[in-house]
Amino acid sequence: MEEQMSRVQREKNDVQSRMEEDQEDLNELMKKHKAAVSQVCFSPLSHFHIH
């Protein structure tokens, strides 16, 4: 029983740390996406875009 509990706890920690890493990756992607979008919006060509 004790062994099972510690295994479950370890797996939970693994999943949690993976989720945190995924969240960091997602945040990084969102930053890049926002930067790209704002560059497009403020580029000199933006007045050619149909809004």
C-alpha positions in Angstrom: 0.0 0.0 0.0 2.8 2.4 1.0 4.7 1.6 -2.2 1.6 2.2 -4.3 1.0 5.6 -2.7 4.5 6.8 -3.3 4.3 5.6 -6.9 1.1 7.5 -7.5 2.7 10.5 -5.9 5.7 10.3 -8.2 3.5 10.0 -11.2 1.4 12.9 -10.1 4.6 15.0 -9.7 5.8 13.9 -13.2 2.5 15.0 -14.7 2.6 18.2 -12.8 6.1 19.1 -13.9 5.3 18.2 -17.5 2.2 20.5 -17.4 4.4 23.3 -16.0 6.8 22.8 -18.9 4.0 22.8 -21.4 2.6 25.9 -19.8 6.0 27.6 -20.2 6.2 26.6 -23.9 2.7 27.9 -24.4 3.6 31.2 -22.8 6.6 31.5 -25.0 4.5 30.7 -28.1 1.9 33.3 -27.1 4.7 35.9 -26.7 6.1 35.2 -30.1 2.6 35.2 -31.6 1.7 38.5 -30.0 5.0 40.0 -31.1 4.4 38.8 -34.7 0.8 40.1 -34.7 1.8 43.5 -33.4 4.6 43.8 -36.0 2.0 43.1 -38.7 -0.4 45.6 -37.2 2.1 48.4 -37.0 4.0 47.7 -40.2 3.9 50.4 -42.9 2.0 47.9 -45.1 -0.8 47.6 -42.6 -2.9 50.3 -44.3 -3.1 47.9 -47.3 -4.9 45.4 -45.1 -8.7 45.4 -45.2 -10.0 45.8 -41.7 
